[in-house]
């Protein structure tokens, strides 16, 4: 073949291979993007489920010994305990808020809502004292007129409160899902650990990838022990103060302080 003559068949085959490779790579990226879009809502619950499973697995092993080696039952009981410890205070707090809102609405509709008068010292507050004192005095003298006057602001506050409550319920639901996933991880701890170990080996090789699983477990447990310890101390001190002051629903508030 004359070197000056271009090999058109080779160029054509090369171009065809390039187009096919580009199409395949594009399809792979599309599949990856669609897969990520499908699993995206579950990434956070799965991550939290893994963290909870790592932190709570020593409790499962302890409970497993008491139950004759039945790990599935131990993980199920511990998961149910965590879910009930989260759901029951949430339900009680929601019921108390709804009852209070209903009581205020009933008193307001019957004209029985009474706002105590402000202390004269309120007017001496810097910047906002006069405005607060006037609004408070109006609410004390004519509650209906005060509500009509601040109705636009109340709508804004109510909308923000409803949004916050909805987000809180969504967070509780997401945490319940995370607890269920953690229960599954704890029931199949060996296979879950082996899968994580293989993943780390693929990502980082034999060294240091083979050590990442142990490092993750040690890091999560040490951090959570510190966080949980501080949370328990804070909630215990708050509980003492709430009970000493006779605050209604002190157990509920104490549980919320512990979890939040």
C-alpha positions as CSV (number, residue, x, y, z in Angstrom):
1,X,0.0,0.0,0.0
2,X,1.2,3.4,-0.9
3,X,1.9,5.4,2.4
4,X,0.5,8.5,0.7
5,X,-2.8,6.8,0.2
6,X,-5.1,7.2,3.2
7,X,-6.6,4.0,4.7
8,X,-10.3,5.0,4.5
9,X,-11.6,1.6,5.7
10,X,-9.5,2.0,8.9
11,X,-10.6,5.5,9.5
12,X,-14.3,4.5,9.0
13,X,-14.0,1.6,11.4
14,X,-12.2,3.8,14.0
15,X,-15.0,6.5,13.7
16,X,-17.6,3.8,14.1
17,X,-15.9,2.4,17.2
18,X,-15.6,5.9,18.7
19,X,-19.3,6.6,18.1
20,X,-20.3,3.2,19.6
21,X,-18.1,3.8,22.6
22,X,-19.5,7.3,23.1
23,X,-23.0,6.0,23.0
24,X,-22.3,3.3,25.5
25,X,-20.6,5.6,27.9
26,X,-23.5,8.1,27.5
27,X,-26.0,5.3,28.3
28,X,-24.0,4.2,31.3
29,X,-24.0,7.8,32.6
30,X,-27.8,8.0,32.0
31,X,-28.3,4.8,33.9
32,X,-26.1,6.0,36.7
33,X,-28.0,9.2,36.9
34,X,-31.4,7.5,36.9
35,X,-30.3,5.0,39.5
36,X,-29.0,7.8,41.7
37,X,-32.3,9.7,41.2
38,X,-34.2,6.6,42.4
39,X,-32.1,5.8,45.5
40,X,-31.4,9.5,46.5
41,X,-34.3,9.6,49.0
42,X,-32.9,6.5,50.7
43,X,-29.3,7.5,50.9
44,X,-29.6,9.5,54.2
45,X,-31.8,6.8,55.9
46,X,-29.3,4.1,54.9
47,X,-26.3,6.2,56.1
48,X,-28.1,6.9,59.4
49,X,-29.1,3.2,59.7
50,X,-25.5,2.2,59.3
51,X,-24.4,4.7,62.0
52,X,-27.1,3.5,64.4
53,X,-26.3,-0.1,63.7
54,X,-22.6,0.4,64.5
55,X,-23.4,2.3,67.7
56,X,-26.1,-0.1,68.9
57,X,-24.6,-3.4,67.9
58,X,-22.9,-4.0,71.3
59,X,-26.3,-3.8,72.9
60,X,-27.6,-6.3,70.4
61,X,-24.8,-8.7,71.3
62,X,-25.5,-8.3,75.0
63,X,-29.2,-8.9,74.5
64,X,-28.4,-11.8,72.2
65,X,-26.6,-13.5,75.1
66,X,-29.7,-13.1,77.3
67,X,-32.0,-14.5,74.6
68,X,-30.0,-17.7,73.9
69,X,-28.1,-16.5,70.9
70,X,-31.1,-15.4,68.8
71,X,-29.7,-12.3,67.2
72,X,-32.7,-11.6,65.0
73,X,-35.0,-11.4,68.0
74,X,-32.5,-9.2,69.9
75,X,-32.2,-6.8,67.0
76,X,-36.0,-6.7,66.5
77,X,-36.6,-6.0,70.2
78,X,-34.0,-3.3,70.4
79,X,-35.3,-1.7,67.2
80,X,-38.9,-1.7,68.5
81,X,-37.6,-0.1,71.8
82,X,-35.9,2.7,69.9
83,X,-39.0,3.3,67.7
84,X,-41.4,3.4,70.6
85,X,-39.0,5.7,72.5
86,X,-39.2,8.1,69.6
87,X,-42.8,7.8,68.5
88,X,-44.5,7.8,71.9
89,X,-43.1,11.2,73.1
90,X,-43.8,12.6,69.6
91,X,-47.4,11.5,69.8
92,X,-47.9,12.8,73.3
93,X,-46.4,16.2,72.4
94,X,-48.6,16.4,69.3
95,X,-51.7,15.5,71.3
96,X,-50.9,18.1,74.0
97,X,-50.4,20.8,71.3
98,X,-53.6,19.9,69.6
99,X,-55.5,19.9,72.9
100,X,-54.1,23.3,73.8
101,X,-54.9,24.8,70.4
102,X,-58.4,23.4,70.6
103,X,-58.9,24.8,74.1
104,X,-57.7,28.3,73.0
105,X,-59.9,28.2,69.9
106,X,-63.0,27.2,72.0
107,X,-62.4,29.9,74.6
108,X,-61.8,32.5,71.8
109,X,-65.0,31.6,70.0
110,X,-67.0,31.9,73.3
111,X,-65.3,35.1,74.4
112,X,-63.8,33.4,77.4
113,X,-60.2,34.0,76.5
114,X,-58.7,36.4,79.0
115,X,-55.3,38.0,78.6
116,X,-53.8,39.4,81.8
117,X,-52.8,43.1,81.8
118,X,-49.2,44.1,81.2
119,X,-46.8,45.2,83.9
120,X,-46.1,49.0,83.6
121,X,-42.4,48.2,83.5
122,X,-42.9,46.6,80.0
123,X,-43.2,50.1,78.6
124,X,-39.7,50.9,79.7
125,X,-38.1,48.1,77.6
126,X,-35.6,49.5,75.1
127,X,-36.8,50.0,71.5
128,X,-39.9,47.7,71.6
129,X,-41.3,48.5,75.1
130,X,-44.0,51.0,74.0
131,X,-45.2,48.8,71.1
132,X,-45.3,45.7,73.2
133,X,-47.1,47.5,76.0
134,X,-49.8,49.0,73.6
135,X,-50.4,45.6,71.9
136,X,-50.6,43.8,75.3
137,X,-53.0,46.4,76.7
138,X,-55.2,46.1,73.6
139,X,-55.3,42.3,74.0
140,X,-56.2,42.7,77.7
141,X,-59.0,45.2,77.0
142,X,-60.4,43.8,73.8
143,X,-59.1,40.4,72.8
144,X,-61.2,40.2,69.6
145,X,-60.1,43.5,68.3
146,X,-56.4,42.7,69.0
147,X,-56.7,39.4,67.1
148,X,-58.3,41.1,64.1
149,X,-55.5,43.7,64.1
150,X,-52.7,41.1,64.2
151,X,-54.5,38.5,62.0
152,X,-52.1,39.0,59.0
153,X,-49.1,38.4,61.2
154,X,-50.8,35.4,62.8
155,X,-51.3,33.9,59.4
156,X,-47.6,34.2,58.6
157,X,-46.7,32.7,62.0
158,X,-49.2,29.9,61.6
159,X,-47.9,29.0,58.1
160,X,-44.3,28.9,59.4
161,X,-45.4,26.8,62.4
162,X,-47.3,24.4,60.1
163,X,-44.2,24.1,57.9
164,X,-42.0,23.5,60.9
165,X,-44.3,20.9,62.3
166,X,-44.6,19.1,58.9
167,X,-40.8,19.0,58.6
168,X,-40.5,17.6,62.1
169,X,-43.0,14.8,61.3
170,X,-41.0,14.1,58.2
171,X,-37.8,13.9,60.2
172,X,-39.4,11.5,62.7
173,X,-40.7,9.3,59.8
174,X,-37.2,9.3,58.2
175,X,-35.6,8.4,61.5
176,X,-38.1,5.5,62.0
177,X,-37.0,4.2,58.5
178,X,-33.4,4.6,59.6
179,X,-34.1,2.5,62.7
180,X,-35.7,-0.2,60.6
181,X,-32.7,-0.3,58.3
182,X,-30.4,-0.4,61.4
183,X,-32.4,-3.4,62.7
184,X,-31.8,-5.2,59.4
185,X,-28.0,-4.3,59.5
186,X,-27.7,-5.6,63.0
187,X,-29.6,-8.8,62.2
188,X,-27.2,-9.6,59.4
189,X,-24.1,-8.0,60.9
190,X,-21.5,-10.4,59.4
191,X,-22.8,-10.2,55.8
192,X,-23.2,-6.4,56.1
193,X,-19.6,-6.0,57.5
194,X,-18.2,-8.3,54.7
195,X,-20.0,-6.2,52.1
196,X,-18.6,-3.0,53.5
197,X,-15.1,-4.5,53.7
198,X,-15.3,-5.6,50.0
199,X,-16.4,-2.1,49.1
200,X,-13.5,-0.4,50.9
201,X,-11.1,-2.9,49.3
202,X,-12.4,-1.9,45.9
203,X,-12.1,1.8,46.7
204,X,-8.7,1.8,48.5
205,X,-7.0,-1.5,47.8
206,X,-5.7,-3.9,50.3
207,X,-3.9,-1.1,52.2
208,X,-5.3,1.2,53.4
209,X,-8.8,0.2,52.2
210,X,-8.7,-3.0,54.3
211,X,-8.4,-0.9,57.4
212,X,-11.2,1.6,56.6
213,X,-14.0,-0.5,57.9
214,X,-12.4,-0.9,61.4
215,X,-11.6,2.8,61.4
216,X,-15.2,3.8,60.6
217,X,-16.6,1.5,63.3
218,X,-14.1,2.9,65.9
219,X,-14.7,6.5,64.9
220,X,-18.5,6.2,64.9
221,X,-18.6,4.5,68.3
222,X,-16.2,6.9,69.9
223,X,-18.0,10.0,68.6
224,X,-21.5,8.7,69.5
225,X,-20.4,7.7,73.0
226,X,-19.3,11.3,73.6
227,X,-22.5,12.8,72.0
228,X,-24.8,10.4,73.8
229,X,-23.0,11.0,77.1
230,X,-23.4,14.8,76.8
231,X,-27.0,14.4,75.7
232,X,-27.9,12.2,78.7
233,X,-26.2,14.6,81.1
234,X,-28.0,17.6,79.6
235,X,-31.4,15.9,79.5
236,X,-31.0,14.7,83.1
237,X,-30.2,18.2,84.3
238,X,-33.1,19.7,82.3
239,X,-35.4,16.9,83.7
240,X,-34.5,17.8,87.3
241,X,-35.3,21.5,86.6
242,X,-38.6,20.7,84.8
243,X,-39.8,18.4,87.6
244,X,-38.7,20.9,90.3
245,X,-40.7,23.7,88.6
246,X,-43.7,21.4,88.1
247,X,-43.8,22.0,84.3
248,X,-46.6,20.0,82.6
249,X,-45.4,17.2,80.5
250,X,-42.0,17.1,82.0
251,X,-41.2,13.5,80.9
252,X,-42.1,14.4,77.3
253,X,-39.9,17.5,77.3
254,X,-37.1,15.5,78.8
255,X,-37.3,12.8,76.2
256,X,-37.4,15.4,73.4
257,X,-34.3,17.2,74.9
258,X,-32.5,13.8,74.9
259,X,-33.3,13.0,71.3
260,X,-32.9,16.5,69.9
